[in-house]
Amino acid sequence: MRRQPSINASMRTILIDWLVEVAEEYSIQTQTLYMAVSFIDRFLSIMSVDRSKLQLLGTAAMFVAAKYEEVYPPDVGEFVYITDDTYSKKQVLRMEYLIVKVLTFDMSGPTTFSFISHISVMCSLPERVMHLALFISELSLLEGDPYLQFLPSVIACSAIALARHCLNYTIIWTDALIQCTGYTLNDLKNCIGHLNSTHSNAFTISHKAIREKYSSDKFHNISSIPHKALIIKDSDELSPTH
């Protein structure tokens, strides 16, 4: 946001919340949503964007991500429609061109979603752990700061550890998870602390698209699981508060 004279973090949050709604409306995969957010943040780190064009950037980023990730991506006309015809097809296509040009056609890369999915399969994690980790990690998309400092793999592992904590696992980060990921709990505890705060705030913030998404039967109403506080110790451990 230091590069942005016209927009701020709050505007970015509103944009991401809207994109979550768009993804649900058009049955767009969660991986596509994560890619779109990545494109937006990478673009904003290079180019300044006028506030009147921020929604256009988000729309075009989702359009590019959908073409990259979806089997049957929505047509450009549908993306124009979701903006209530605020922008024309020509404007969306022009912004698409600018995004891929600024990102030098480097459109591929792992996301937090792909890491959670992979680790869940490799370590045979229960669905409730995976879905709660996905809910927590998706909440982090709303906040550029502090999460842009962490690798997607760190956010993924931290979300899994926090999900296990909220589901009352005695050991939130097992030897099997250490062996699978290469991360110790000490490597993750800074990110876990931030995610713990984000999860706590999820029940009071006005942006509700993610919470509503994960309240569906598809995700076993995982967003209703309450936040569970943590004490972050200096040693290689985390403890629940009492």
C-alpha positions as CSV (number, residue, x, y, z in Angstrom):
1,M,0.0,0.0,0.0
2,R,3.0,2.3,0.3
3,R,2.9,2.5,-3.5
4,Q,-0.8,3.4,-3.6
5,P,-1.7,7.1,-3.2
6,S,-5.3,6.6,-4.0
7,I,-6.3,3.3,-2.3
8,N,-5.8,1.8,1.2
9,A,-6.0,-1.5,3.0
10,S,-9.7,-1.1,3.8
11,M,-10.5,-0.8,0.1
12,R,-8.5,-3.9,-0.7
13,T,-10.4,-5.8,2.0
14,I,-13.7,-4.8,0.5
15,L,-12.5,-5.9,-2.9
16,I,-11.4,-9.4,-1.7
17,D,-14.7,-9.8,0.2
18,W,-16.6,-9.0,-3.0
19,L,-14.4,-11.5,-5.0
20,V,-15.3,-14.2,-2.5
21,E,-19.0,-13.5,-3.3
22,V,-18.3,-13.6,-7.0
23,A,-16.5,-16.9,-6.7
24,E,-19.4,-18.4,-4.9
25,E,-22.0,-17.0,-7.3
26,Y,-20.2,-18.5,-10.3
27,S,-19.0,-21.7,-8.6
28,I,-15.4,-20.7,-9.2
29,Q,-12.8,-22.9,-7.4
30,T,-11.2,-21.6,-4.3
31,Q,-7.8,-22.1,-5.9
32,T,-8.8,-19.6,-8.5
33,L,-9.8,-17.1,-5.8
34,Y,-6.3,-17.4,-4.2
35,M,-4.6,-17.0,-7.5
36,A,-6.6,-13.8,-8.3
37,V,-5.7,-12.3,-4.9
38,S,-2.1,-13.1,-5.6
39,F,-2.2,-11.4,-8.9
40,I,-3.8,-8.3,-7.3
41,D,-1.2,-8.1,-4.6
42,R,1.7,-8.6,-7.0
43,F,0.3,-6.0,-9.3
44,L,-0.3,-3.5,-6.5
45,S,3.3,-4.0,-5.4
46,I,4.5,-2.7,-8.8
47,M,1.8,-0.3,-10.1
48,S,-0.2,2.4,-8.5
49,V,-4.0,2.0,-9.2
50,D,-6.6,4.7,-9.0
51,R,-9.5,3.9,-6.6
52,S,-12.0,4.0,-9.5
53,K,-10.1,1.2,-11.2
54,L,-9.6,-1.1,-8.2
55,Q,-12.7,-3.1,-8.9
56,L,-11.6,-3.4,-12.5
57,L,-8.3,-4.8,-11.4
58,G,-10.0,-7.4,-9.2
59,T,-12.4,-8.4,-11.9
60,A,-9.7,-8.8,-14.5
61,A,-7.5,-10.7,-12.0
62,M,-10.3,-13.1,-11.4
63,F,-10.9,-13.4,-15.2
64,V,-7.2,-14.3,-15.7
65,A,-7.1,-16.7,-12.8
66,A,-10.3,-18.4,-14.0
67,K,-8.9,-18.9,-17.5
68,Y,-5.7,-20.4,-16.0
69,E,-7.5,-22.7,-13.5
70,E,-11.1,-23.4,-14.5
71,V,-12.2,-26.1,-16.9
72,Y,-15.0,-23.8,-18.1
73,P,-14.1,-20.2,-17.1
74,P,-16.9,-17.6,-17.2
75,D,-17.0,-15.5,-20.3
76,V,-15.7,-11.9,-20.2
77,G,-19.2,-10.7,-20.6
78,E,-20.2,-12.4,-17.3
79,F,-17.4,-10.5,-15.5
80,V,-18.7,-7.3,-17.0
81,Y,-22.1,-8.2,-15.7
82,I,-21.0,-8.8,-12.1
83,T,-19.7,-5.2,-12.0
84,D,-23.2,-3.9,-12.9
85,D,-21.7,-2.8,-16.2
86,T,-19.4,-0.4,-14.5
87,Y,-16.7,-1.4,-17.0
88,S,-16.9,-2.5,-20.6
89,K,-15.5,-5.7,-22.1
90,K,-12.8,-3.6,-23.7
91,Q,-11.7,-2.3,-20.3
92,V,-11.6,-5.7,-18.7
93,L,-9.6,-7.1,-21.6
94,R,-7.2,-4.1,-21.5
95,M,-6.7,-4.6,-17.8
96,E,-6.1,-8.4,-18.4
97,Y,-3.4,-7.5,-20.8
98,L,-1.8,-5.0,-18.4
99,I,-1.9,-7.6,-15.5
100,V,-0.1,-10.3,-17.5
101,K,2.4,-7.7,-18.9
102,V,3.2,-6.3,-15.5
103,L,3.6,-9.8,-14.0
104,T,5.8,-10.7,-17.0
105,F,3.5,-13.6,-17.8
106,D,4.6,-15.3,-14.6
107,M,1.1,-16.6,-13.7
108,S,1.9,-19.9,-12.0
109,G,2.8,-20.5,-8.4
110,P,1.7,-22.4,-5.3
111,T,-1.0,-20.8,-3.1
112,T,-1.9,-21.4,0.5
113,F,-4.9,-23.4,-0.7
114,S,-2.8,-25.7,-2.8
115,F,-0.4,-26.3,0.2
116,I,-3.3,-27.1,2.6
117,S,-4.9,-29.5,0.0
118,H,-1.6,-31.3,-0.5
119,I,-0.7,-31.6,3.1
120,S,-4.2,-32.8,4.0
121,V,-3.8,-35.6,1.5
122,M,-0.2,-36.5,2.4
123,C,-0.9,-36.6,6.1
124,S,-4.5,-38.0,5.9
125,L,-5.9,-35.0,7.8
126,P,-9.6,-35.3,8.8
127,E,-12.0,-33.1,6.7
128,R,-12.9,-30.9,9.7
129,V,-9.2,-30.0,10.1
130,M,-8.8,-29.3,6.4
131,H,-12.0,-27.2,6.2
132,L,-11.2,-25.2,9.3
133,A,-7.7,-24.6,8.1
134,L,-9.1,-23.4,4.7
135,F,-11.5,-21.1,6.5
136,I,-8.8,-19.6,8.6
137,S,-6.4,-19.2,5.7
138,E,-9.1,-17.6,3.5
139,L,-9.7,-15.0,6.3
140,S,-6.1,-14.0,6.0
141,L,-6.7,-13.0,2.4
142,L,-8.7,-10.0,3.7
143,E,-5.5,-8.6,5.3
144,G,-2.5,-7.9,3.1
145,D,-0.6,-6.9,6.2
146,P,0.8,-8.9,8.0
147,Y,0.4,-12.0,5.8
148,L,2.3,-10.8,2.7
149,Q,5.5,-11.3,4.7
150,F,4.9,-15.1,5.0
151,L,5.3,-17.8,2.4
152,P,2.1,-19.5,1.3
153,S,3.4,-22.8,2.8
154,V,4.0,-21.1,6.2
155,I,0.4,-19.7,6.2
156,A,-0.9,-23.1,5.2
157,C,0.9,-25.0,8.0
158,S,0.0,-22.4,10.5
159,A,-3.6,-22.6,9.6
160,I,-3.6,-26.4,10.0
161,A,-1.9,-26.1,13.4
162,L,-4.4,-23.5,14.6
163,A,-7.3,-25.6,13.2
164,R,-6.1,-28.6,15.2
165,H,-5.9,-26.3,18.3
166,C,-9.5,-25.1,17.8
167,L,-10.6,-28.7,17.4
168,N,-9.0,-29.6,20.8
169,Y,-6.2,-31.8,19.5
170,T,-3.7,-32.4,22.4
171,I,-0.7,-32.1,20.0
172,I,-1.4,-29.4,17.3
173,W,1.8,-30.1,15.3
174,T,2.9,-33.7,15.2
175,D,6.2,-35.3,14.1
176,A,4.4,-36.6,11.0
177,L,3.5,-33.0,10.0
178,I,7.1,-31.8,10.7
179,Q,8.4,-34.6,8.5
180,C,5.9,-33.8,5.8
181,T,6.4,-30.1,5.7
182,G,9.8,-29.4,7.0
183,Y,8.5,-26.8,9.5
184,T,8.7,-27.0,13.3
185,L,6.1,-25.3,15.5
186,N,8.7,-22.7,16.3
187,D,9.0,-21.8,12.6
188,L,5.2,-21.3,12.5
189,K,4.3,-19.6,15.9
190,N,4.6,-16.0,14.6
191,C,2.2,-16.7,11.8
192,I,-0.1,-18.7,14.1
193,G,-0.3,-15.8,16.4
194,H,-1.5,-13.5,13.6
195,L,-4.0,-16.1,12.3
196,N,-5.3,-16.5,15.9
197,S,-6.1,-12.8,16.0
198,T,-7.7,-12.9,12.5
199,H,-9.8,-15.9,13.5
200,S,-10.9,-14.1,16.6
201,N,-11.9,-11.0,14.6
202,A,-13.9,-13.0,12.1
203,F,-16.9,-13.2,14.3
204,T,-17.2,-9.4,14.6
205,I,-16.0,-7.9,11.3
206,S,-18.6,-6.5,8.8
207,H,-17.1,-8.6,5.9
208,K,-19.1,-11.8,6.1
209,A,-18.7,-13.5,2.7
210,I,-16.0,-16.0,3.9
211,R,-17.9,-16.8,7.1
212,E,-21.1,-17.4,5.1
213,K,-19.3,-19.5,2.6
214,Y,-17.9,-21.9,5.2
215,S,-21.2,-22.1,7.1
216,S,-22.6,-24.3,4.3
217,D,-23.2,-28.0,4.6
218,K,-20.4,-28.5,2.0
219,F,-17.9,-27.3,4.6
220,H,-19.7,-28.9,7.6
221,N,-20.6,-25.4,9.0
222,I,-17.0,-25.1,10.0
223,S,-17.2,-21.3,10.4
224,S,-19.4,-21.8,13.5
225,I,-16.5,-23.4,15.5
226,P,-15.5,-20.7,18.0
227,H,-12.2,-19.1,18.3
228,K,-9.9,-20.6,20.9
229,A,-7.3,-18.3,22.5
230,L,-3.5,-19.1,22.6
231,I,-0.6,-18.2,24.7
232,I,2.5,-17.8,22.5
233,K,5.6,-18.8,24.5
234,D,9.2,-18.1,23.8
235,S,10.0,-21.8,23.7
236,D,9.0,-24.2,20.9
237,E,5.4,-24.5,22.1
238,L,2.0,-23.0,22.2
239,S,-0.5,-23.3,25.0
240,P,-4.2,-22.7,25.2
241,T,-5.5,-20.1,27.7
242,H,-7.7,-21.2,30.5
